[in-house]
């Protein structure tokens, strides 16, 4: 469950949480395979959300460094 929550937050607001989602999802998937508990779908969703969050974070960083993406700060107006 926490992997899915951190995956959603990683996409919506904070890229590094996507890494946390991946770690939590991998731990949950290992535990589920060993014990046979339920929650495989949420762990898989958290894993995919983590992957998407990291991809968006990397893409945003590359676009920002390349100067394509800005955050509305214009130094010429000050």
MOPAC internal coordinates of N, CA, C and O (Angstrom, degrees):
PM7 1SCF
backbone

  N    0.0000 0     0.00 0     0.00 0    0    0    0
  C    1.4420 1     0.00 0     0.00 0    1    0    0
  C    1.5258 1   110.54 1     0.00 0    2    1    0
  O    1.2310 1   120.16 1   136.23 1    3    2    1
  N    1.3271 1   117.29 1   -43.77 1    3    2    1
  C    1.4623 1   119.59 1  -177.89 1    5    3    2
  C    1.5165 1   111.68 1   -67.98 1    6    5    3
  O    1.2310 1   120.38 1   150.03 1    7    6    5
  N    1.3161 1   116.87 1   -29.97 1    7    6    5
  C    1.4628 1   118.14 1   177.52 1    9    7    6
  C    1.5249 1   110.74 1   -65.63 1   10    9    7
  O    1.2310 1   120.36 1   142.34 1   11   10    9
  N    1.3116 1   116.91 1   -37.66 1   11   10    9
  C    1.4545 1   120.41 1   178.88 1   13   11   10
  C    1.5375 1   110.67 1   -69.34 1   14   13   11
  O    1.2310 1   120.31 1   138.44 1   15   14   13
  N    1.3153 1   117.02 1   -41.56 1   15   14   13
  C    1.4689 1   121.14 1   179.64 1   17   15   14
  C    1.5246 1   110.69 1   -63.97 1   18   17   15
  O    1.2310 1   120.13 1   132.62 1   19   18   17
  N    1.3336 1   117.36 1   -47.38 1   19   18   17
  C    1.4601 1   119.33 1   179.54 1   21   19   18
  C    1.5290 1   111.40 1   -68.68 1   22   21   19
  O    1.2310 1   119.95 1   150.92 1   23   22   21
  N    1.3283 1   117.70 1   -29.08 1   23   22   21
  C    1.4606 1   120.46 1   174.95 1   25   23   22
  C    1.5139 1   111.98 1   -65.42 1   26   25   23
  O    1.2310 1   120.67 1   136.99 1   27   26   25
  N    1.3224 1   116.33 1   -43.01 1   27   26   25
  C    1.4724 1   120.26 1   177.49 1   29   27   26
  C    1.5227 1   110.18 1   -64.20 1   30   29   27
  O    1.2310 1   120.39 1   134.70 1   31   30   29
  N    1.3260 1   116.87 1   -45.30 1   31   30   29
  C    1.4662 1   120.12 1   178.71 1   33   31   30
  C    1.5244 1   111.49 1   -65.67 1   34   33   31
  O    1.2310 1   120.24 1   147.50 1   35   34   33
  N    1.3227 1   117.14 1   -32.50 1   35   34   33
  C    1.4559 1   120.76 1   177.16 1   37   35   34
  C    1.5121 1   112.42 1   -64.16 1   38   37   35
  O    1.2310 1   120.57 1   144.79 1   39   38   37
  N    1.3230 1   116.52 1   -35.21 1   39   38   37
  C    1.4612 1   120.45 1   178.12 1   41   39   38
  C    1.5190 1   110.44 1   -77.68 1   42   41   39
  O    1.2310 1   120.15 1   137.02 1   43   42   41
  N    1.3164 1   117.32 1   -42.98 1   43   42   41
  C    1.4608 1   121.41 1  -172.34 1   45   43   42
  C    1.5281 1   112.81 1   -74.66 1   46   45   43
  O    1.2310 1   119.87 1   133.98 1   47   46   45
  N    1.3287 1   117.85 1   -46.02 1   47   46   45
  C    1.4594 1   116.92 1  -169.30 1   49   47   46
  C    1.5184 1   116.33 1  -132.83 1   50   49   47
  O    1.2310 1   118.99 1   152.16 1   51   50   49
  N    1.2898 1   119.52 1   -27.84 1   51   50   49
  C    1.4609 1   118.64 1  -170.11 1   53   51   50
  C    1.5224 1   110.24 1  -146.11 1   54   53   51
  O    1.2310 1   120.44 1   -72.29 1   55   54   53
  N    1.3280 1   116.76 1   107.71 1   55   54   53
  C    1.4458 1   122.24 1  -176.76 1   57   55   54
  C    1.5174 1   116.03 1   -55.56 1   58   57   55
  O    1.2310 1   118.84 1   137.19 1   59   58   57
  N    1.3464 1   119.82 1   -42.81 1   59   58   57
  C    1.4640 1   118.99 1  -178.32 1   61   59   58
  C    1.5288 1   114.12 1   -60.83 1   62   61   59
  O    1.2310 1   119.70 1   157.71 1   63   62   61
  N    1.3144 1   118.18 1   -22.29 1   63   62   61
  C    1.4601 1   119.21 1   176.52 1   65   63   62
  C    1.5217 1   111.74 1   -66.53 1   66   65   63
  O    1.2310 1   120.30 1   159.12 1   67   66   65
  N    1.3240 1   117.03 1   -20.88 1   67   66   65
  C    1.4561 1   120.32 1   176.91 1   69   67   66
  C    1.5319 1   110.40 1   -65.83 1   70   69   67
  O    1.2310 1   120.41 1   145.93 1   71   70   69
  N    1.3244 1   116.82 1   -34.07 1   71   70   69
  C    1.4638 1   120.16 1   176.53 1   73   71   70
  C    1.5223 1   109.90 1   -66.10 1   74   73   71
  O    1.2310 1   120.66 1   138.76 1   75   74   73
  N    1.3148 1   116.34 1   -41.24 1   75   74   73
  C    1.4684 1   121.06 1   176.70 1   77   75   74
  C    1.5257 1   109.78 1   -61.09 1   78   77   75
  O    1.2310 1   120.37 1   139.73 1   79   78   77
  N    1.3226 1   116.89 1   -40.27 1   79   78   77
  C    1.4617 1   121.07 1   178.82 1   81   79   78
  C    1.5210 1   110.85 1   -60.91 1   82   81   79
  O    1.2310 1   120.21 1   137.55 1   83   82   81
  N    1.3241 1   117.20 1   -42.45 1   83   82   81
  C    1.4681 1   120.24 1   178.75 1   85   83   82
  C    1.5246 1   111.88 1   -62.86 1   86   85   83
  O    1.2310 1   120.77 1   135.55 1   87   86   85
  N    1.3169 1   116.13 1   -44.45 1   87   86   85
  C    1.4642 1   120.14 1  -179.46 1   89   87   86
  C    1.5239 1   110.28 1   -63.49 1   90   89   87
  O    1.2310 1   120.70 1   132.85 1   91   90   89
  N    1.3309 1   116.28 1   -47.15 1   91   90   89
  C    1.4633 1   119.88 1   179.81 1   93   91   90
  C    1.5239 1   111.77 1   -63.52 1   94   93   91
  O    1.2310 1   120.41 1   140.47 1   95   94   93
  N    1.3319 1   116.83 1   -39.53 1   95   94   93
  C    1.4601 1   120.77 1  -179.76 1   97   95   94
  C    1.5253 1   110.98 1   -65.80 1   98   97   95
  O    1.2310 1   120.25 1   137.60 1   99   98   97
  N    1.3274 1   117.12 1   -42.40 1   99   98   97
  C    1.4668 1   119.19 1   178.56 1  101   99   98
  C    1.5223 1   111.62 1   -63.86 1  102  101   99
  O    1.2310 1   120.52 1   138.43 1  103  102  101
  N    1.3333 1   116.60 1   -41.57 1  103  102  101
  C    1.4659 1   120.06 1   177.42 1  105  103  102
  C    1.5277 1   110.79 1   -63.32 1  106  105  103
  O    1.2310 1   120.64 1   137.35 1  107  106  105
  N    1.3213 1   116.38 1   -42.65 1  107  106  105
  C    1.4644 1   120.24 1  -179.34 1  109  107  106
  C    1.5208 1   110.92 1   -65.92 1  110  109  107
  O    1.2310 1   119.99 1   138.98 1  111  110  109
  N    1.3262 1   117.63 1   -41.02 1  111  110  109
  C    1.4614 1   120.13 1  -179.52 1  113  111  110
  C    1.5216 1   111.05 1   -64.54 1  114  113  111
  O    1.2310 1   120.12 1   140.63 1  115  114  113
  N    1.3279 1   117.37 1   -39.37 1  115  114  113
  C    1.4693 1   120.82 1   177.25 1  117  115  114
  C    1.5248 1   110.69 1   -63.95 1  118  117  115
  O    1.2310 1   120.93 1   134.60 1  119  118  117
  N    1.3224 1   115.83 1   -45.40 1  119  118  117
  C    1.4651 1   120.15 1  -179.42 1  121  119  118
  C    1.5276 1   111.31 1   -64.64 1  122  121  119
  O    1.2310 1   120.33 1   139.29 1  123  122  121
  N    1.3163 1   116.97 1   -40.71 1  123  122  121
  C    1.4603 1   121.32 1   179.91 1  125  123  122
  C    1.5244 1   110.50 1   -64.93 1  126  125  123
  O    1.2310 1   120.27 1   139.18 1  127  126  125
  N    1.3325 1   117.09 1   -40.82 1  127  126  125
  C    1.4641 1   119.00 1  -179.82 1  129  127  126
  C    1.5282 1   111.82 1   -68.75 1  130  129  127
  O    1.2310 1   120.07 1   149.80 1  131  130  129
  N    1.3243 1   117.47 1   -30.20 1  131  130  129
  C    1.4605 1   120.75 1   179.88 1  133  131  130
  C    1.5230 1   112.35 1   -79.50 1  134  133  131
  O    1.2310 1   120.13 1   141.04 1  135  134  133
  N    1.3276 1   117.36 1   -38.96 1  135  134  133
  C    1.4612 1   120.34 1  -173.08 1  137  135  134
  C    1.5261 1   113.88 1  -101.95 1  138  137  135
  O    1.2310 1   120.02 1   161.81 1  139  138  137
  N    1.3206 1   117.57 1   -18.19 1  139  138  137
  C    1.4610 1   120.06 1  -179.24 1  141  139  138
  C    1.5186 1   113.75 1    77.77 1  142  141  139
  O    1.2310 1   120.28 1  -161.98 1  143  142  141
  N    1.3232 1   117.07 1    18.02 1  143  142  141
  C    1.4583 1   120.37 1   179.15 1  145  143  142
  C    1.5245 1   110.37 1   -71.39 1  146  145  143
  O    1.2310 1   121.33 1   -10.25 1  147  146  145
  N    1.3191 1   115.07 1   169.75 1  147  146  145
  C    1.4685 1   119.68 1   176.13 1  149  147  146
  C    1.5238 1   109.52 1   -86.35 1  150  149  147
  O    1.2310 1   120.67 1    -8.15 1  151  150  149
  N    1.3262 1   116.33 1   171.85 1  151  150  149
  C    1.4553 1   121.32 1   178.10 1  153  151  150
  C    1.5098 1   113.11 1   109.62 1  154  153  151
  O    1.2310 1   120.35 1  -169.65 1  155  154  153
  N    1.3178 1   116.94 1    10.35 1  155  154  153
  C    1.4574 1   120.58 1  -179.28 1  157  155  154
  C    1.5235 1   111.62 1   -62.39 1  158  157  155
  O    1.2310 1   120.26 1   142.56 1  159  158  157
  N    1.3185 1   117.10 1   -37.44 1  159  158  157
  C    1.4596 1   120.83 1  -179.53 1  161  159  158
  C    1.5165 1   112.37 1   -65.33 1  162  161  159
  O    1.2310 1   120.38 1   138.46 1  163  162  161
  N    1.3218 1   116.87 1   -41.54 1  163  162  161
  C    1.4598 1   119.81 1   178.87 1  165  163  162
  C    1.5249 1   111.25 1   -68.64 1  166  165  163
  O    1.2310 1   120.24 1   143.75 1  167  166  165
  N    1.3335 1   117.15 1   -36.25 1  167  166  165
  C    1.4632 1   119.87 1   177.52 1  169  167  166
  C    1.5214 1   110.44 1   -66.58 1  170  169  167
  O    1.2310 1   120.25 1   139.49 1  171  170  169
  N    1.3117 1   117.14 1   -40.51 1  171  170  169
  C    1.4621 1   120.80 1   177.73 1  173  171  170
  C    1.5227 1   110.80 1   -66.25 1  174  173  171
  O    1.2310 1   120.24 1   138.15 1  175  174  173
  N    1.3224 1   117.15 1   -41.85 1  175  174  173
  C    1.4669 1   120.61 1   177.36 1  177  175  174
  C    1.5261 1   110.55 1   -62.57 1  178  177  175
  O    1.2310 1   119.66 1   137.70 1  179  178  177
  N    1.3117 1   118.25 1   -42.30 1  179  178  177
  C    1.4559 1   121.85 1   177.18 1  181  179  178
  C    1.5135 1   111.97 1   -62.52 1  182  181  179
  O    1.2310 1   120.55 1   141.92 1  183  182  181
  N    1.3273 1   116.55 1   -38.08 1  183  182  181
  C    1.4597 1   121.19 1   178.12 1  185  183  182
  C    1.5265 1   110.92 1   -63.71 1  186  185  183
  O    1.2310 1   120.57 1   132.02 1  187  186  185
  N    1.3357 1   116.51 1   -47.98 1  187  186  185
  C    1.4712 1   120.38 1   179.45 1  189  187  186
  C    1.5242 1   112.01 1   -65.95 1  190  189  187
  O    1.2310 1   120.38 1   139.86 1  191  190  189
  N    1.3226 1   116.89 1   -40.14 1  191  190  189
  C    1.4606 1   119.74 1   177.51 1  193  191  190
  C    1.5326 1   110.61 1   -63.94 1  194  193  191
  O    1.2310 1   120.48 1   143.28 1  195  194  193
  N    1.3144 1   116.68 1   -36.72 1  195  194  193
  C    1.4565 1   120.52 1   176.10 1  197  195  194
  C    1.5181 1   112.02 1   -63.58 1  198  197  195
  O    1.2310 1   120.44 1   137.46 1  199  198  197
  N    1.3281 1   116.76 1   -42.54 1  199  198  197
  C    1.4603 1   121.80 1   178.01 1  201  199  198
  C    1.5255 1   110.12 1   -61.89 1  202  201  199
  O    1.2310 1   120.44 1   132.64 1  203  202  201
  N    1.3328 1   116.76 1   -47.36 1  203  202  201
  C    1.4629 1   121.13 1  -179.78 1  205  203  202
  C    1.5305 1   110.39 1   -64.31 1  206  205  203
  O    1.2310 1   120.05 1   137.93 1  207  206  205
  N    1.3234 1   117.51 1   -42.07 1  207  206  205
  C    1.4593 1   121.36 1   179.35 1  209  207  206
  C    1.5185 1   112.20 1   -61.88 1  210  209  207
  O    1.2310 1   120.31 1   137.70 1  211  210  209
  N    1.3205 1   117.00 1   -42.30 1  211  210  209
  C    1.4627 1   120.37 1   178.65 1  213  211  210
  C    1.5262 1   110.15 1   -67.00 1  214  213  211
  O    1.2310 1   120.26 1   138.33 1  215  214  213
  N    1.3258 1   117.10 1   -41.67 1  215  214  213
  C    1.4659 1   120.32 1   179.07 1  217  215  214
  C    1.5287 1   110.93 1   -61.42 1  218  217  215
  O    1.2310 1   120.29 1   136.63 1  219  218  217
  N    1.3320 1   117.05 1   -43.37 1  219  218  217
  C    1.4696 1   120.27 1   178.58 1  221  219  218
  C    1.5202 1   111.61 1   -66.76 1  222  221  219
  O    1.2310 1   120.54 1   141.85 1  223  222  221
  N    1.3107 1   116.57 1   -38.15 1  223  222  221
  C    1.4557 1   121.41 1   178.75 1  225  223  222
  C    1.5303 1   110.46 1   -63.56 1  226  225  223
  O    1.2310 1   120.41 1   134.02 1  227  226  225
  N    1.3371 1   116.82 1   -45.98 1  227  226  225
  C    1.4579 1   121.09 1   178.78 1  229  227  226
  C    1.5264 1   110.33 1   -65.09 1  230  229  227
  O    1.2310 1   120.02 1   136.07 1  231  230  229
  N    1.3233 1   117.56 1   -43.93 1  231  230  229
  C    1.4602 1   121.13 1   178.87 1  233  231  230
  C    1.5314 1   111.12 1   -60.66 1  234  233  231
  O    1.2310 1   120.09 1   135.19 1  235  234  233
  N    1.3195 1   117.43 1   -44.81 1  235  234  233
  C    1.4547 1   121.38 1   178.41 1  237  235  234
  C    1.5145 1   112.12 1   -62.64 1  238  237  235
  O    1.2310 1   120.35 1   140.00 1  239  238  237
  N    1.3236 1   116.94 1   -40.00 1  239  238  237
  C    1.4623 1   121.12 1   178.55 1  241  239  238
  C    1.5264 1   110.76 1   -64.85 1  242  241  239
  O    1.2310 1   120.64 1   135.45 1  243  242  241
  N    1.3350 1   116.38 1   -44.55 1  243  242  241
  C    1.4640 1   120.08 1   179.55 1  245  243  242
  C    1.5279 1   110.61 1   -63.51 1  246  245  243
  O    1.2310 1   120.17 1   135.95 1  247  246  245
  N    1.3183 1   117.27 1   -44.05 1  247  246  245
  C    1.4620 1   120.35 1   179.45 1  249  247  246
  C    1.5207 1   111.78 1   -65.90 1  250  249  247
  O    1.2310 1   119.92 1   143.71 1  251  250  249
  N    1.3157 1   117.76 1   -36.29 1  251  250  249
  C    1.4635 1   121.33 1   178.04 1  253  251  250
  C    1.5261 1   110.69 1   -66.76 1  254  253  251
  O    1.2310 1   120.40 1   134.91 1  255  254  253
  N    1.3246 1   116.83 1   -45.09 1  255  254  253
  C    1.4625 1   120.85 1  -179.95 1  257  255  254
  C    1.5311 1   110.67 1   -65.49 1  258  257  255
  O    1.2310 1   120.36 1   144.33 1  259  258  257
  N    1.3278 1   116.91 1   -35.67 1  259  258  257
  C    1.4633 1   121.07 1   179.75 1  261  259  258
  C    1.5246 1   112.02 1   -74.82 1  262  261  259
  O    1.2310 1   119.84 1   168.18 1  263  262  261
  N    1.3146 1   117.91 1   -11.82 1  263  262  261
  C    1.4517 1   121.68 1   178.94 1  265  263  262
  C    1.5159 1   114.27 1    88.29 1  266  265  263
  O    1.2310 1   120.38 1  -174.48 1  267  266  265
  N    1.3041 1   116.89 1     5.52 1  267  266  265
  C    1.4617 1   121.00 1   179.85 1  269  267  266
  C    1.5208 1   110.84 1   -78.94 1  270  269  267
  O    1.2310 1   120.74 1   143.03 1  271  270  269
  N    1.3143 1   116.18 1   -36.97 1  271  270  269
  C    1.4619 1   122.13 1  -177.84 1  273  271  270
  C    1.5243 1   108.90 1  -106.40 1  274  273  271
  O    1.2310 1   120.73 1   -53.22 1  275  274  273
  N    1.3218 1   116.21 1   126.78 1  275  274  273
  C    1.4675 1   120.67 1   175.57 1  277  275  274
  C    1.5204 1   108.29 1  -127.13 1  278  277  275
  O    1.2310 1   121.09 1   -14.03 1  279  278  277
  N    1.2920 1   115.52 1   165.97 1  279  278  277
  C    1.4516 1   120.69 1  -178.25 1  281  279  278
  C    1.5163 1   112.40 1  -113.16 1  282  281  279
  O    1.2310 1   120.09 1  -147.66 1  283  282  281
  N    1.3240 1   117.43 1    32.34 1  283  282  281
  C    1.4504 1   122.14 1   175.20 1  285  283  282
  C    1.5083 1   114.85 1    77.05 1  286  285  283
  O    1.2310 1   119.36 1  -166.15 1  287  286  285
  N    1.3066 1   118.83 1    13.85 1  287  286  285
  C    1.4562 1   121.85 1   178.22 1  289  287  286
  C    1.5246 1   107.62 1   -98.45 1  290  289  287
  O    1.2310 1   121.16 1   -61.64 1  291  290  289
  N    1.3126 1   115.39 1   118.36 1  291  290  289
  C    1.4598 1   121.33 1  -179.60 1  293  291  290
  C    1.5264 1   108.44 1  -116.73 1  294  293  291
  O    1.2310 1   120.13 1   -69.27 1  295  294  293
  N    1.3165 1   117.36 1   110.73 1  295  294  293
  C    1.4597 1   120.59 1  -174.85 1  297  295  294
  C    1.5222 1   112.61 1   -73.33 1  298  297  295
  O    1.2310 1   119.57 1   165.99 1  299  298  297
  N    1.3170 1   118.42 1   -14.01 1  299  298  297
  C    1.4667 1   119.78 1  -178.77 1  301  299  298
  C    1.5132 1   112.82 1   -79.62 1  302  301  299
  O    1.2310 1   119.49 1   165.73 1  303  302  301
  N    1.3171 1   118.58 1   -14.27 1  303  302  301
  C    1.4637 1   120.78 1  -178.04 1  305  303  302
  C    1.5217 1   112.22 1   -89.35 1  306  305  303
  O    1.2310 1   119.08 1   174.40 1  307  306  305
  N    1.3116 1   119.37 1    -5.60 1  307  306  305
  C    1.4579 1   120.97 1  -177.65 1  309  307  306
  C    1.4788 1   111.39 1   -92.10 1  310  309  307
  O    1.2310 1   120.10 1   180.00 1  311  310  309

